[in-house]
Amino acid sequence: MKHALGLKLSQGLSLTPALQQAIKLLQMSTLDLQQEIQDALEGNLMLEREDADGEVEVAVSNEEREERPSSETRDNAEVGESDQIPDELPNDFEWDDVYTGSSSGDREADQALYDYRQANIHSGPDLKTHLQDQVALEDLSDAEALAMDHLIDALDERGFLSGEDISLDDIATRCGLSEDAMDALLARLQACDPSGVGARDLSECLLIQLASLPESPSRALARCLVRDHLDALGQPNPYQRLRHILPGPEVSEEAFEQALSLLRGLTLDPGAGFIPHEQQYVAPDVYVRKIEGRWQASINPDIAPKLRINGTYQDLVKRADNSPDQKLLKQHLQEARYFLHSLKSRNETLLKVAQEIVDRQRGFLEYGPEAMRPLVLRDIAGQLGIHESTVSRATAHKYMHTPRGLYELKYFFSSAVSTAEGGSCSATAIQAMIRRLVNEENPAKPLSDNRLTQILKDEGIQVARRTVAKYREGMNIPPSHERKRMA
């Protein structure tokens, strides 16, 4: 083998750290971006919020503080004697009479924000605590109280006795109770609120709830259905399946529907109302408004704080020395500039993509989903001169607030379906048309997939029956035989 030296030219793409950071920020959701900004503020001393004037003042040395008056001193110099807060306040004073720094409008806004937050805090007792408070009022012996605690601990989040870790016989043996006493204790637990708690299966849960309702023919029939034919109730046309095997005289369809209506009012998860949760809200990344007859997109200014480079620390970098502190400041300054540039680039790219989507989907903004145009990532990328992957990152986990509601940016992209005139129609528009036709149909004679296909064909949209079925199932619309009698 002969060895030799040679030169070779080649082209390649190398992702710099700044470009990698820009790509990372572009595909982040709002919550992830806020966390990334917070991490950057905590890890880079050069970065600060634009409204953080107090934090800038902390960085000033004591000598500089003595040489120039602080903003606090200047502000106090402009405040009159009547606005000063006295050192000692009278016993019967009103705070509004002493300090008038905030207007009544600000206080009302703060109170509204407090009420809003309080309305979305769910800190009530859990299911087991709720049951223990009720059991505490019962006259139980020590053994019964211990067995009741075991029963409550054995409940799952739904309020059912799972029976996987411990059984009633085990509890009775451990607490020294007989089988009859244990059954009576379980009945007392099942009599607690919420109704249906302590059941060992769905059938028992529904029977417990039915027992608390007033006696009626509908309740008697509902008990029979739950006890003997619960599985058949989930099948299509349960009345036709059960009409000949129900006990007693033949049950009319009207009576059967009344019993089903009674069952629909019961809960399948008694403990669902006690599961801790908090409302989750989506903050829009882009707002769309009609200004002077044109739909315009704008970035939500509240999704991320405005950042800047700390001027005091930046001035320190200008000193010509090679100390470790100076190197650290220069490194933080470079990283801060990269970060600010990446944030700016992210917002600019997001705004361009959003505005292009708005320009192409004006029909949706004006008339609704049925006017949605077919749109793919390649269309936006070609118009803006960027790569499809950039459009994909810019639209991932981003939301747009429109006069018609809040939508994910991915919602505005859909494939094209040919029309009879040789044009194209958006798949989203076809889904909206199917939903409208189903909502307007006669409940006694629901539209089949074949009929929906024919109606769409009459309107100039060529679509196969299986495609209609796929769209219908994607919108969780049951087939025609299950929609019958649904009003």
C-alpha positions, 0 to 999 in steps of 0.5 A: 500500500502506497501512502501519499498526501493530497488536498481535497475540497468538499462542502458540508454543513456545520451547526454552530452553537448559536444555530443549534440554540436558535433551532432549539428555541424555535421548536419550543412551546410557550411553557418550555420557552418560559422555563428556558428564559428563566434558566438563562436569567439564572445562569447568565449574569449579563441577562436581565429583564427590561423592567428589572431596574431594581436589579441593575441598581444592586450591581452598582458599587458603593462609590458610584452610589455615593457619586450619583443620586439613586432613582429612589432618592430622586423619586423621593425628592419629587414627592410632597410631604402629604404623600409621605407615609408617617412613622406612627399611624393612628389607631383608626386609620384607613390605608387608602387615606395614608398611601395613594400610590396605586389607583382604584383601577389597579386595586380592582384589577389585582382583586380580579386576578386574585379571584380568578386564581382562587376560582381555579385552585382545587384544594378540597379534601380527597375521597378518603378524608371525605369518607373518614369525616362521615364515618367519624359520626358513626357509632362504631366499636374499636374493631369496627373503626379499625376495619372501616379504616382498612376498607377506606384505605383499600378504595382506589381513586374511582371509589371502588374496592379493588380487592387486589391487595386485601380482601374482606375476609382478610380485614375481618380476620385481622380485626376479629369480626365475623363475616356478617359484621363485615358485610354490615360494615361494608353496607354502612360504607356504601351508604356514605356520600358519594353514592356508589362508593365502596362498590366492588364492580360497576354493576354493584356501583350502579345498583347502590345508586339506584337504591337511593332513588325513589321507587318507580317502574323505571327504577325496577326495570333499570335494576333488572338491566344492570343486574342481568343485562349490563353487557348488552346495554353497550351494544347497538339497539339494546331494546331489540336484543332484550325485548324478548328476554326481559321478565314479566309482560313485554316492555314497551320501547318507551319504558325501556328508554325511560330506564336507560335515561335513568341509568344515564344519570348515574355516575360510573366513577363515584370518586372522580369529583375528589381527584385533585386537579387544576385547570390548564390554560393554553396561552396563544403565541399569535393573535389574529385581528382584522385591521383596516380590512386586512387580517394581521398576525402579531406575536403575543407580548405576554408569553415571554419577558423582554430581556436585555444585557446588563449595562453595568456588567457590559461596561466592565468587559471593556477593561483590558485585562485577562483575569478569570473574572474578565474571561467569565464576563466575556463568555457570558456576554457572548452567550447572552448576545447569542440568546437574544439573537435566537429569541429575536429570530424565533419571533420573526420566523414565527410571525412570518409563518403565522402571517402566511397562514393567515393570508392563505386561510382568510376564508376560514377567518371570514366564513368558518371551517368549511371555507378552509383551503388545502395547505401543506408545509411545502406551500409555506416554505416555498413562499417564505424561502425557508426549509419545510423543517423550519416551518414544522418547528415553527408550528409545533406546539404553537397556538393562534387566537382568532375571532373563531377561537383558539387553534393550534397552528397545525390545524390550518394544514390539511391535505387536498381532495379533488372536486368535480370541477377539477379543483381541490378542497381541504380535508378539514372543510370536508370534515366540517361539512360532515359534522354540519350534515350530521347535526342537521339530520333527522334523528329518526332517519340518520344519514348513512356513510353512503348518503353522506358521500352522495350529498358531498358528491352533489356539492361537487366533492369527489370523496370515497365512502371509506374516506367519509367513514374515516373522517366520521370516526376521527370526529368521534361521530358514531355510525348511523345505526347508533345515532338513531333516536339521538336527539 
